[in-house]
């Protein structure tokens, strides 16, 4: 089977987030994973990344999988592995204004877009949300 381009969203299942919260947090993860926030000044205007992987992912109708982990430690381990593998990542940290009693909380990790043969060794064992 040939590698396909995709993004994987890793959601913390132990937080028991409401469905709407999961939707918002995964949306943040996808958005931030494909935006380039570099530029002049302290608050540059974000632009869509123009790298080849992002272009191919967008042209492929942005395939995504949503999987789950059961702890912050597990989420951070996946983040560490993906980062060390050179994959594009974005780790969402919620400000805690609606669900987490004012506590900063890691909720979702976006991995990719990249090729499935690079992402699957890191996330392929995780169960679908």
Secondary structure, DSSP 8 states (H G I E B T S, - for coil): ----EEEEEEEEGGG---HHHHHHHHHHHHHHHTEE--SSSTT---EE--SHHHHHHHHTT--EEEEEESSHHHHHHHHHHHHHTT--EEEEEE--SSSSTT--EEEEEEEEEEEHHHHHHHHTTS-B-
